[in-house]
Amino acid sequence: MDEEIFRVSKNENRASSLVEMAKERYSDLKDEDKPYKIVEEYYEIIKELITALMYLNGYKTLSHKTLVSYLEKNYKDFDKSEIILIDELRKLRNNIVYYGQKVEKEFITNNKKELDKIIEKLFKILNSLL
């Protein structure tokens, strides 16, 4: 494993809580209209779901980049284009939060279907494990 990934006790309760929080965020997303907020929420949902997977497998990381790597290495359900999109979302969210970067509505329009597909896949995997 990556040196930024730590072994922890498996924690189904924490994973379940993260899944529930992600479900709430995903449900609330339909009411958001600001592109930067939509990007932030999509990222938070995906981050929470990958973190839940890690807790179920007995791992933890403090690195968002390592979260994406963990998913790529351990869940072959996700193809390279999906991993690239998740990482692009991570970078975009980082630039929004730390540098005030603006997000064009086109990013959401062009990627919404694929982001929804990624989230649904993550929910499906987690539901099979919980």
N, C-alpha and C positions, 0 to 999 in steps of 0.2 A: 504494500500500500504506500501511497504518497506520504511523505513525512509531515504533511499538513493535515493528515487524517489521523484522528485519535481513536483508539479502542475504548468504548464505553459499554456499560451494561445495556443490553437491549431494553428499550423503553416503549412498550406498546401504548401506554397511557399518553405519553408525550406525543407520539406519532399520531394517535387518534385526535388529540387536541389540535395539532397542526392541520390535519385533514379537515376538521370541522371549521377552523378559521379560514382555510383556503376556500371551502365551499361557500362560506358567507361572503368572502371577497368576490368570488366568481359570480355569485348571484347579484351582488350590488354593482358589479361592473356595468351592467346594462343601463344604469342610471347616470353614468359618467359621460361627459361630452368633451372634456379638455384632453387633447392628445397626450400631453405629458403625464397627466394623472392616469390615463388608461395604460400607458407604457409602464408606469411605476406599479400599478396594480397587477398587470399581467406578470411582471417579474416577481413581485412578492408572492403571488399564487404559486408559480413554478418553483421558486426558492423554498417555500414552505413544504411543498409536496416532495421535493428531492430530500430535504432535511428529514421529513417523516420517514422516507425510505431508509435513510442512513440510520436513524434511531432504531428502526425495526431490525436492521442488520448489525447493530452494535457498533456504530461508528458516529463520529462527529467531526466537523471541521469548522473553522472560523473564517475560512476563505471562500468567497463566492465563486471564484474561478475554479477552485477545487471541487465545489459542488457539481459544476458542469462536467468536469473531468470524471468525477465519480459516476455520474449517470452514463456517460459515454463508455466507460470501461466495464461497467457492471450490468447494463441493461441494453441488450442488443435489439430491443424492440424499437429503438430510436435510430433512424438513419442519420448519415452525416449531415444532410441539409437541416434536419431538425436540431441537431447539436449546434450547428453554426448559427441558426436563428436564436436559440436560447442564449448563446454567448454574445451575439449581437445585441440582444435585449438587455443582457447584463451590462454591457459597455454603455449602451444608451441610457439606461437607468442611472448608472454611475455619473455620466456626464450631466444628466438632468439635476441630480441631487447635489453634486459637488461644484458644478460649473455653470448651472443655470441654462444649459443648452435647450434650445427650443426644439420641439418635435413637430414635424409636419403631419397633418391628418393622413396623408398618403401612406405613411409607414403603417398606420393601423389598417387602413383600407387594404393595402397590399399583403398584410401578414395575419390579419385576424383569423382567417379560416385555418391556417396552419398552427397558430398559437392555440386556438380552441382544440384542435386535434391533439396537440402535445399534452394539453391539460387533461383532456378526456382519457388519453392513454395512461397518464400518471394516476388519475383517479381509479382507473380499472385495475392497474397493478396493485395499488394500495388496498383497494377493496378486496382483492383476492388474498391479501396477506393479513388483513385485520379481522 
